[in-house]
Amino acid sequence: MNPSRHLLPGASLVIAALFLGGCGASHDHAGTGGGTPVSAATTVVTPATATAYSQSPGTLVATRTARIASRLSGYVHSLDVDVGDRVKAGQLLLTIDNRDVEAQVAQARAVYDDAAFNYRRYTNLYKQQAVSRQEYEAVKRNYATAKAGLAQAEAQRAYAEVRAPFAGAVTARSVEAGDLATPGKPLLVIQAPEHLEVHTQITNRAYAALAAGKTVYVANAGTRLAATVVQLSPAADPATETHLLKAALVPDSGLSPGEYVDVLVPVGTHRALFVPDAAVLTRTGLTEVFVVDTSHHAHLRMVRLGERRGGLTEILSGLQAGERIVSRPGDSVINGSLIQPASP
């Protein structure tokens, strides 16, 4: 059962009252089962302590997102990935036509070769005291400048190959082969979906119950995952009186960036009713349990469910403490069956 349907204690009481008023205590589905006793395990519904949650909608965000851009101006020579592709760290994504860069490298190397030749020659002449120190230092500075220029030009050559900064998935592409790439213009977006955060706005009550490092829960499609609070804004939004919460999920949670989830923040405890999971029947979209009356006959009763934990299901409405139910009805118990209690 999806725990995101679990409501705060106050709201639960109001909805429970409306629910019980509308559906009544019990209803028949298939007549009575006659007087032949049916052996079935039963249990008395007793209150237990349950956690109360503050619920808010949240969005899953990848904590590692890179907007890939070229550091060169040039036409895209080849494009090796598309949206949805998984990439490894360092994998080639695209290449930029680098003919202009190669021309700059060739020019820088010619300047460097000439400066290096002069530097070696003047070094020998200076040792022989055939040139002044000033002349030698000027040639030396010229050599250092040429060397730096060559290194810079060769570094530009490396930028022609655009590679993935980390392992992830390509989630957006805004370039085609042949397009002109310019420095700073986004070409691709890569995200690491294994590392997710949930972002949500929480109430003042939920904010008061939290701190960095505490645990909240993310509910999605019938599952509930723990998440650790990494950021909690102390300033409330003046319009909504809510606080920004960011919480990190465990790696490889199975969820994806952009999904909408419910965030459950523990805010206290309250008394609630729990029944064994096997006692709950789902028929034509209704959730029901068999309630055993004082004459030991079983009657189907509509119930509304809350969270599930450790083989038990919370009953938000439809049952009262002290009532006896069939804990494992199986196929033998029908509406109106005479119940002969068996071992639990």
C-alpha positions as CSV (number, residue, x, y, z in Angstrom):
1,M,0.0,0.0,0.0
2,N,1.3,3.4,-0.8
3,P,2.3,5.2,2.4
4,S,1.8,8.5,0.7
5,R,-1.9,8.1,1.4
6,H,-1.2,8.2,5.1
7,L,-2.7,11.5,6.5
8,L,-1.9,13.6,9.6
9,P,-3.9,12.6,12.7
10,G,-6.3,15.6,12.5
11,A,-7.1,15.2,8.9
12,S,-7.5,11.4,9.3
13,L,-10.2,11.8,12.0
14,V,-12.3,14.1,9.7
15,I,-12.0,11.9,6.7
16,A,-12.6,8.8,8.7
17,A,-15.9,10.2,10.1
18,L,-17.1,11.1,6.6
19,F,-16.1,7.7,5.3
20,L,-17.9,5.8,8.1
21,G,-21.0,7.9,7.8
22,G,-21.2,7.2,4.1
23,C,-20.5,3.4,4.0
24,G,-22.1,2.2,7.2
25,A,-20.9,-0.6,9.4
26,S,-21.0,-3.5,6.9
27,H,-22.5,-4.7,3.6
28,D,-23.3,-8.0,1.9
29,H,-21.7,-9.2,-1.3
30,A,-22.8,-12.8,-1.8
31,G,-25.5,-13.6,0.6
32,T,-24.8,-15.7,3.7
33,G,-22.6,-18.7,4.1
34,G,-25.2,-20.8,6.0
35,G,-24.6,-22.5,9.3
36,T,-21.7,-24.9,8.4
37,P,-18.8,-23.8,10.5
38,V,-15.6,-22.7,8.7
39,S,-12.3,-23.0,10.5
40,A,-10.4,-19.7,10.3
41,A,-7.8,-17.8,12.3
42,T,-9.2,-14.6,13.9
43,T,-7.7,-11.7,15.8
44,V,-8.9,-8.8,17.9
45,V,-8.1,-5.4,16.5
46,T,-6.1,-3.4,19.1
47,P,-4.5,0.1,18.9
48,A,-0.8,0.5,18.4
49,T,1.6,3.4,18.1
50,A,2.0,4.7,14.5
51,T,4.1,7.5,13.0
52,A,2.4,10.6,11.9
53,Y,3.7,12.2,8.7
54,S,3.6,15.6,7.0
55,Q,3.2,15.0,3.3
56,S,4.3,17.3,0.5
57,P,4.9,16.9,-3.3
58,G,8.5,16.7,-4.4
59,T,10.6,16.4,-7.6
60,L,13.6,14.2,-8.1
61,V,16.7,16.1,-9.3
62,A,20.1,14.6,-10.4
63,T,22.8,16.0,-8.2
64,R,25.4,15.7,-11.0
65,T,24.4,17.5,-14.1
66,A,26.8,18.8,-16.8
67,R,25.9,21.2,-19.6
68,I,28.5,20.3,-22.2
69,A,29.9,23.2,-24.3
70,S,32.9,23.5,-26.7
71,R,35.9,25.6,-25.7
72,L,36.6,26.1,-29.4
73,S,34.8,27.9,-32.2
74,G,34.3,25.5,-35.1
75,Y,31.9,23.3,-36.9
76,V,30.8,20.0,-35.3
77,H,32.7,17.4,-37.3
78,S,31.1,14.3,-35.7
79,L,28.4,13.6,-33.1
80,D,28.8,10.2,-31.4
81,V,25.9,10.2,-28.9
82,D,22.2,11.0,-28.7
83,V,19.5,11.6,-26.0
84,G,19.1,8.5,-23.9
85,D,22.6,7.1,-24.5
86,R,24.6,6.0,-21.5
87,V,28.2,7.2,-21.5
88,K,31.3,6.5,-19.5
89,A,33.6,9.0,-17.9
90,G,36.0,10.3,-20.6
91,Q,34.0,8.9,-23.5
92,L,34.1,10.9,-26.7
93,L,30.9,12.8,-27.3
94,L,31.6,14.9,-30.3
95,T,34.5,16.5,-32.3
96,I,35.0,20.0,-33.5
97,D,36.7,20.7,-36.9
98,N,40.1,21.8,-35.8
99,R,41.8,22.9,-39.0
100,D,42.2,26.4,-37.7
101,V,43.6,25.1,-34.5
102,E,46.1,22.9,-36.4
103,A,47.2,26.0,-38.3
104,Q,47.7,27.9,-35.1
105,V,49.8,25.0,-33.7
106,A,52.0,24.9,-36.7
107,Q,52.6,28.6,-36.5
108,A,53.3,28.4,-32.8
109,R,55.7,25.6,-33.3
110,A,57.7,27.5,-36.0
111,V,58.0,30.5,-33.6
112,Y,59.1,28.1,-30.8
113,D,61.7,26.3,-33.0
114,D,63.2,29.7,-34.0
115,A,63.2,30.9,-30.4
116,A,64.7,27.6,-29.1
117,F,67.5,27.8,-31.7
118,N,68.4,31.4,-30.7
119,Y,68.2,30.5,-27.0
120,R,70.7,27.6,-27.3
121,R,73.0,29.7,-29.4
122,Y,72.9,32.7,-27.1
123,T,73.4,30.4,-24.1
124,N,76.7,29.3,-25.5
125,L,77.7,32.8,-26.5
126,Y,76.9,34.1,-23.0
127,K,79.0,31.3,-21.5
128,Q,81.9,32.5,-23.7
129,Q,81.1,36.1,-22.7
130,A,80.5,37.0,-26.4
131,V,77.1,38.6,-25.7
132,S,75.9,40.9,-22.9
133,R,73.7,39.7,-20.1
134,Q,70.9,42.0,-21.3
135,E,71.0,40.4,-24.8
136,Y,71.0,36.9,-23.3
137,E,68.0,37.7,-21.0
138,A,66.0,39.1,-23.9
139,V,66.5,35.9,-25.9
140,K,65.7,33.8,-22.9
141,R,62.4,35.7,-22.3
142,N,61.5,35.4,-26.0
143,Y,62.1,31.6,-25.7
144,A,59.9,31.3,-22.6
145,T,57.1,33.2,-24.4
146,A,57.3,31.0,-27.5
147,K,57.3,27.9,-25.4
148,A,54.2,29.0,-23.5
149,G,52.5,29.9,-26.8
150,L,53.1,26.5,-28.2
151,A,51.7,24.8,-25.1
152,Q,48.6,27.0,-25.3
153,A,48.1,26.2,-29.0
154,E,48.5,22.4,-28.4
155,A,46.1,22.6,-25.5
156,Q,43.5,24.1,-27.9
157,R,44.0,21.0,-30.1
158,A,42.8,18.8,-27.2
159,Y,39.6,20.9,-26.9
160,A,38.5,19.6,-30.4
161,E,37.5,16.4,-28.7
162,V,34.6,16.9,-26.3
163,R,34.5,14.1,-23.7
164,A,32.1,13.1,-20.9
165,P,33.2,14.5,-17.5
166,F,31.6,11.6,-15.6
167,A,29.5,8.5,-16.2
168,G,25.8,9.2,-16.8
169,A,23.1,9.5,-19.4
170,V,22.6,12.1,-22.2
171,T,19.4,13.9,-21.4
172,A,19.4,16.7,-23.9
173,R,21.0,17.6,-27.2
174,S,20.9,20.9,-29.0
175,V,23.4,20.3,-31.8
176,E,23.7,18.5,-35.1
177,A,26.8,17.5,-37.1
178,G,27.8,20.5,-39.2
179,D,26.5,23.1,-36.7
180,L,28.8,25.8,-35.6
181,A,29.9,25.4,-32.0
182,T,31.0,28.5,-30.1
183,P,32.6,28.7,-26.6
184,G,30.0,28.6,-23.9
185,K,27.1,27.5,-26.1
186,P,25.4,24.3,-24.6
187,L,25.6,21.3,-26.9
188,L,24.6,18.4,-24.7
189,V,23.4,17.8,-21.1
190,I,24.6,14.8,-19.1
191,Q,23.1,13.7,-15.8
192,A,24.1,10.9,-13.4
193,P,20.7,9.4,-12.6
194,E,22.2,7.1,-9.9
195,H,22.6,10.1,-7.6
196,L,19.3,11.8,-6.9
197,E,18.0,14.4,-4.5
198,V,14.3,15.2,-3.8
199,H,13.4,18.8,-3.6
200,T,10.2,19.9,-1.8
201,Q,8.5,22.7,0.2
202,I,7.5,21.6,3.7
203,T,5.3,23.1,6.4
204,N,6.5,24.9,9.5
205,R,5.5,21.8,11.5
206,A,7.7,19.6,9.4
207,Y,10.5,22.0,9.4
208,A,10.5,22.1,13.2
209,A,10.8,18.3,13.3
210,L,13.9,18.1,11.0
211,A,17.6,18.9,10.9
212,A,20.4,18.1,8.5
213,G,21.2,14.4,8.5
214,K,17.7,13.3,9.6
215,T,15.6,10.8,7.5
216,V,12.6,11.5,5.5
217,Y,10.8,9.2,3.1
218,V,10.0,9.3,-0.6
219,A,6.9,7.5,-1.7
220,N,6.4,6.5,-5.4
221,A,4.3,3.8,-7.1
222,G,3.7,1.8,-3.9
223,T,7.3,1.9,-2.7
224,R,8.9,4.0,0.1
225,L,12.6,4.9,0.1
226,A,14.6,6.7,2.8
227,A,16.3,9.9,2.0
228,T,18.8,11.9,4.1
229,V,18.3,15.7,4.7
230,V,21.2,17.6,3.1
231,Q,19.7,21.1,3.0
232,L,17.0,22.8,5.0
233,S,16.2,26.4,4.4
234,P,15.6,28.3,7.7
235,A,13.8,31.1,5.8
236,A,10.1,30.4,4.9
237,D,8.6,31.5,1.7
238,P,6.4,34.5,2.7
239,A,3.7,33.5,0.2
240,T,3.3,29.8,1.1
241,E,4.9,29.8,4.6
242,T,6.9,26.7,3.6
243,H,10.6,25.8,3.7
244,L,12.8,24.4,1.0
245,L,14.0,20.8,1.8
246,K,16.6,18.8,-0.2
247,A,17.2,15.2,0.7
248,A,19.6,12.7,-0.9
249,L,18.4,9.2,-1.9
250,V,20.7,6.2,-1.7
251,P,22.6,5.5,-5.0
252,D,20.8,3.4,-7.6
253,S,17.4,4.0,-6.1
254,G,15.6,2.9,-9.3
255,L,14.0,6.3,-9.7
256,S,14.7,8.8,-12.4
257,P,15.3,12.6,-12.5
258,G,12.2,14.6,-13.1
259,E,9.8,12.2,-11.5
260,Y,7.2,13.6,-9.1
261,V,7.0,11.9,-5.7
262,D,5.4,12.3,-2.3
263,V,7.8,13.3,0.6
264,L,6.8,12.1,4.0
265,V,8.3,13.9,7.0
266,P,7.9,12.2,10.4
267,V,6.3,14.7,12.8
268,G,5.3,12.6,15.8
269,T,3.2,9.6,16.7
270,H,-0.4,8.7,17.2
271,R,-2.5,5.7,18.1
272,A,-3.7,3.6,15.1
273,L,-5.3,0.3,14.3
274,F,-3.3,-2.4,12.4
275,V,-4.4,-5.7,10.9
276,P,-2.4,-8.5,9.3
277,D,-1.8,-7.9,5.6
278,A,-3.5,-11.2,4.8
279,A,-6.7,-10.0,6.4
280,V,-7.2,-7.3,3.8
281,L,-9.1,-8.3,0.6
282,T,-9.2,-6.2,-2.6
283,R,-12.2,-6.8,-4.8
284,T,-13.4,-4.6,-7.7
285,G,-11.3,-1.8,-6.4
286,L,-12.6,-2.0,-2.8
287,T,-10.5,-2.9,0.2
288,E,-12.4,-5.0,2.8
289,V,-11.9,-7.2,5.8
290,F,-14.1,-9.9,7.4
291,V,-15.5,-8.8,10.7
292,V,-16.8,-11.5,13.1
293,D,-19.9,-10.5,15.0
294,T,-21.0,-11.7,18.4
295,S,-22.8,-14.7,16.9
296,H,-19.5,-15.8,15.2
297,H,-20.6,-14.9,11.7
298,A,-18.3,-13.1,9.3
299,H,-19.4,-10.0,7.4
300,L,-17.4,-8.0,4.8
301,R,-16.6,-4.5,5.9
302,M,-15.1,-1.7,3.7
303,V,-12.0,-0.2,5.2
304,R,-9.6,2.6,4.2
305,L,-5.9,1.7,4.4
306,G,-2.8,3.6,5.6
307,E,0.8,2.5,5.7
308,R,2.1,-1.0,5.7
309,R,4.9,-2.1,8.0
310,G,6.3,-5.5,9.0
311,G,3.4,-7.6,7.7
312,L,0.7,-5.2,9.1
313,T,-1.6,-2.7,7.4
314,E,-2.9,0.4,9.1
315,I,-6.7,0.9,9.0
316,L,-7.6,4.5,8.8
317,S,-11.3,4.0,8.9
318,G,-13.9,1.2,8.9
319,L,-12.9,-0.7,12.0
320,Q,-13.0,0.0,15.7
321,A,-10.7,-1.2,18.5
322,G,-11.9,-4.4,20.1
323,E,-13.6,-5.8,17.0
324,R,-12.7,-9.3,15.9
325,I,-11.6,-10.0,12.3
326,V,-10.6,-13.0,10.2
327,S,-6.9,-12.7,10.0
328,R,-6.4,-15.2,7.1
329,P,-9.8,-15.7,5.3
330,G,-8.5,-17.5,2.2
331,D,-11.1,-18.9,-0.2
332,S,-13.2,-20.7,2.3
333,V,-14.7,-17.7,4.1
334,I,-17.6,-15.9,2.4
335,N,-20.0,-13.3,3.6
336,G,-22.1,-14.7,6.4
337,S,-19.8,-17.7,7.1
338,L,-20.1,-19.2,10.6
339,I,-16.5,-19.0,11.9
340,Q,-14.9,-21.6,14.1
341,P,-11.8,-19.9,15.4
342,A,-8.6,-21.7,14.5
343,S,-5.0,-21.2,15.7
344,P,-3.6,-17.9,14.6
